Amino acid sequence: METKILEIRDAATFIPVLATAMRSNDPVEQWYLKRTGYPENHPLVMIAPMYGGRAEYGPYKWGESPRTLFIAHKYIEENWNSLKTGDVVDVEWILGERDTPKVSERFN
């Protein structure tokens, strides 16, 4: 399994998350994933805000009312291979509400 730390941003929102791809080439990890119901070779990503709270393995588990996590989660799953630790997932930019994505707060 691969884990990345990402910065989810939205209007007046900063959420650092641990994102873990729920797939593996390791036989032990594959057994546990299969045993707990994760489909093989599916792009499911577990998202856990680093400040605590709940973790979810799919965007629809957040419901659509907390748009920030719903939209960011979908984007992370669809773009997993191009994301790296420290990247910003800007919901306003994804939705076309901004012309350019936000820069990480690490640089402010």
N, C-alpha and C positions, 0 to 999 in steps of 0.2 A: 504494500500500500504506500502511496505517496501523499505526504502532507505538505501544505503550503500555508503561509500566513499572508492573508490578503486584507486590504483596507477597503471596506465598503463605505461609499459616500453617497449622500443624497442631500436634499435641501436641509441645511443645519443638522446634518447627521454624520457621525463618524463611528463606525463599528469595525474594530479589528476582529478577524475571525480566523480560526483554524479550519482549513478545508482539507478533507482527506478523501482521495479517490478510493472507493470501496471495491477495488479489484486488486489482484496480486498474482505474481508468478510463484510465490512461495507456497509450497504444498500445505504447510501448517495454517497460514493465513487463509488459503483457499478453502480449507476444510471448515474453519470457523465462519467464514463468509457464507458458504453454502449452507452450513448447519443453521445459521440464523436467518436464512431466507433471501440473501442478496443474490440476484441473478448473475450468472457468469458473463464476463465481458460486457457488462452494461455500464453506461457512463454515470452511475450514481455517485454523488459526492456528499459526504457528511459535512455539514456546516455547523460550527459551534462558536458563538460569540465568545471572545476571550475574557469578557467581564463576567461570565457566568450565565446562568439561565439555561434554556433548553438547547439541545442540538437536534437537527433534523437531517434526514438522508435524502430528501427530495423537495423541490421548490413548492409543490402543492401542499406539503405538510404544514407550511407556514400560514396557509390560507391566503386569500388575495388582499385582505385588508391591510396587513403590514407590507405595503408595496415594496418597501426597500429590500427586505429579505427575500421576498418572492421573486422580484425581477433580478436581483443580484444572483440568487441561487441558480436560476435558469441560465443566466449568462455564464456563470462559472462552469456549470456542467457542459454547456455547448462549446466553451472556449478553453477547456482545461489544459490542453496541450500547449497552448500559446501563452498561458499565464505562468508567472514565476513569483516566488515569495517577494513580498513588498509591493506588488502591483496594486493599483487602485481600480476598483470596480465602481464606476460612477453611474449611478442609476439615472440621474438627470441626462447625462450624455447618451446612455443606452436608449432612452426614450425620445431622444431628439430635442430635449428641452434646453440643451447647451450645445454650442458649436464645437467646443473642445473639452476633453475630459479634465477633471480636476487633477491637481498635482498632490502628491502625498503630503500629509501634515508633517512627515519627517523632515521636510525641507523648509518648513516655516520657522 
